[in-house]
Amino acid sequence: MRRLVALYGFAYGCLGSVAALAWHAAAVLGYPVLPNSVWVVEAIFLVHGCTVVITFHRSPTRRPWDPVLSVTVKRIRAAKLLLGLAVAYFSAYVGMFLFSEIRADATLCARAVPLILTSFALLNTIYVSLHWGLRPENILSAKFRSVMSNPARLIGFGQKRNR
């Protein structure tokens, strides 16, 4: 069963990345295609939400699942590069949006919103595919994974106070 779930997560991440890339390309070209039906949006949200929920490993006592792909140094480097580029790409569009808000440029702001959404979908699906394909233990540092497992510690919540 574990292997089947891992294969589903990896396949979803790969297919979702291709779909998100096509959606993003349409947004870059000025054709942000959004579904006409709320039912389509809800179905996509449900499938993606379920995948994300099963993706994040929450039990530190259980052995992590084996990666779908064999882990090699080249694949790790490629995965880090791909994930880094996706983060930078998303960050650039968030920066574009903030810049447009500061300048009160409604046209640029309207252009940035679909680009943020599509680049975030691309980043998210790339992460899902890398998570199942190579496992986060092989791509992300232990400290980064610890911080992301409890982001409240970044802002001071969840820490014991000395009195």
N, C-alpha and C positions, 0 to 999 in steps of 0.2 A: 504493500500500500504506500509506503514511504517513497519508493522509487516512482510510482505512478504520479504522486503529488508533485514530486520534483520535476518529472518530465512535463507535467501540465504547466507548472510555474515557468519553466524555461521556455516551452513552446509559446505560452501566452506572452512572455516578455519579448521574444523574438518577433512574433507576428504583430504584437502591439507596437513595437518600435518601428516596424515598417509602415504600419498604418499611421502612427503619429508623425513619422517623417513625411509621408505623403500629405497629411493634413497641414503640417507646418510649411511644406513647400507651397501649398495652395495659399496659405496666409501670407507668406513672403511675396508671392506674386500678386497679392491684393484681392484674393478670392477666399476670404475666411468662410469656409463651408461649415455651417452649423446645422444639426438635424432639425427638421421641420416639426417633428413630433416629440412631445414630452416623454412618450413611452420609449422611444429609442434612447433618449438621454438617460432615463431611469434604468433601462436594461444594461447599457454600457456601464453606468455607475455601479450597478449591482455586481456585474461580473468583475469589474476592476477592483471594487471594494473587497469582494471575497478573496481575490487573488492577493491583494495587499495584506489582508488579515492573516492569511496562511503563510505569507512570505516571512514575516518577522518572527524570529525565533525568540520566544519569551521564557522558556524554561531552562535556566542555566544548569540544572541537574541532569537533563537529558542530553544524550550524545547528539551533536549536530548531524544533520543529514549529509550524506556524501554528495559531492558535486556531480552534476550530470556529465560535464566534460572532464577529461584528464587535465590536471593542473600542471602547466609548464611555465617556465620563466617568461617565454615570449607571450604567452596568453595573459599572464599577470600584467606584464608591461602594457600590452594592447588594451586590456580592460581598464587599467588605471588611466591611460591616455584617453580612451573613449569616455569614461566617466568624468574626467577632468574637463574635457572639451564640452560635454553636455552641461556641466555646472557653469562653466564660463559663458556658454551661449545663453543659458537662461538668465544668468546674472547681467549680461549685457542688455537684454530686453527689459529687465527690471530697472536697470539704470536709465534706459531710454524712456521708460514710463515716468520715473521720478524727475528726470530732466524736463520732460514735457509738462509735468505738473508744476514744476518751479517756474517755467516760462509761461505757464497758462496757455499752452498751445493745444487747443482742443483737437485739431486735425492729427497732430503727432500722437496725442494721447489715445485717440480712437484707433489709430494704426497699431499702437503698441499693445493694446489689450489682447487681441487675438494672437499676437506673436508670443506674448507671455504665456497664455493658456496652452498653445500648441507646443512651445518649447518645454514647458513644465511636463506636459504629457509625454513628450519624448524622453526627458530626463528620467521620469518615473518608470517608464517601461524599459529603458536601458538598464536602470538599476535592478529591476525585477529579473531581467534575463541574466545579468551578471551575478546576482545573488544566488540563483539556482544553478547557473552554469559553472561558476568557480567558487562559490561561497564567500561571504564577506571576511571570514578569517584569513583568507588568502589575499584579499585586495586591500582591506582597510586595517589601519593600526588598531591595536587593542584599546589604546586611550580614546581614539575617535569613536570606536564602537561603544565604549563605556559612556562617553558623553552623550551620544545619540540615543542610548538606551534610557537615559534619564536627563533630558535637556533642562529640567527644572534646576539642576545643580549649577548650570551656567549663570543663572540670575540669582543664585543664593538660596533657593528653596531646596528643601530636602537635605540640608546640612545640619549636623548637630552643632548646637551653640554651646560654647564654654561659658559658664557663669561663675 
